[in-house]
Amino acid sequence: MSLFHAASAVLFAEGITVESHSALKTMFGLHFVKTGKIDKKYGRWLNKLKDERENGDYDIFTSFEREDAKEDINEVEEFLSEMKRFLIQNHGIKFS
């Protein structure tokens, strides 16, 4: 969920609102990844981690390995840092 909220905040700062995860993925890709405002790896991570979360929530046969989970946590932390950096640099938003 933190990725959804961080990506939503970046979209909102640009005047774009979304109401679903699907719309968020689409708009984030169109307005940030395809334009080069955000590195494409963050778009890939957003898509991958959303899919993994849904699989974990709804697919009873899904399991995760410890090393994969550690990698996902690192990606989430980097994603959040990048969204924060973008908001500070491009919109002057201050964080405490």
N, C-alpha and C positions, 0 to 999 in steps of 0.2 A: 504493500500500500504506500510506503514512503516514496517509491519511484513515481507512482501515479500522482501523488500530491506535489512532488518536486517538479515533474514535467508539466503539471497543470499550472503551477505558479509561473513557470517560464512562459507558457502560452498566454496566461492571463496578463502578464506584464507587457505582452505584445498586442493586447486587445482581443485575444482569442479565448473563447470559453468552450468547453466540451462537457458532455454529460455521460459519456461511456468510455470504457477502456479502449474499445475499438476506435472510436472517434479520436481519442487521445493519441493512439499509435499513428493514425493516419495524419493528423494535423501536425504532430511533432515531426514526423518524417518530411512532410511537405514544407513546413515553415522553418525548420532548423537544420535537418540533415541534408536535404536536397539543395538548400541555399548555401551550405557550408558554414552556417553560423555555429553549428555544433558538430563535432567530429562524428562520423558515421558509426563508430563503434558504440556510441551511447544509444543510438537508435537500435542497433542490433541487440544490445544488452536489455533495453526496455522491452523489446519483443520477446526475447528469450526468457527473461525472468518472469514476465507476465504469464507466458505459457507454462513455465514450470510451477508457478504458484497455482494456476488453475488445475494443472494435472495433480498436484499434491492435494488440493481441496476436493476434487471431484472424481478422480480416477483411483479406484481402490487397489489397482495393481502397480501404482507408481511408488518407487522407493528412491531414496537419494543416498549417495555415498558421502562420507564425511569430507573427503577432499573436494568433491564437487560443491558441497555446501560452503566450505571455506572460500572457494573461488567466487561463488555467488556473493558472499558477504563482502569480499574485497571489491567486486564490481559495483555493488550497491553503494558502498562507501565512496568510491571514486565518482560514481554517477552523481551522488548528492553534492559532493564537493564541486563538481563541474557546473551543476545547475546554480549553486550558490555563487561561484565565480562569475558566471554569465550575468546573473542578476545584479551583482555589485558593479561589474565593469560596464554593462550596457544600460542599466536603469538606476544606478546610484542607490540601490536598496542597501540599507545597513542592517547587519545582523548583530545581535548581542552575544 
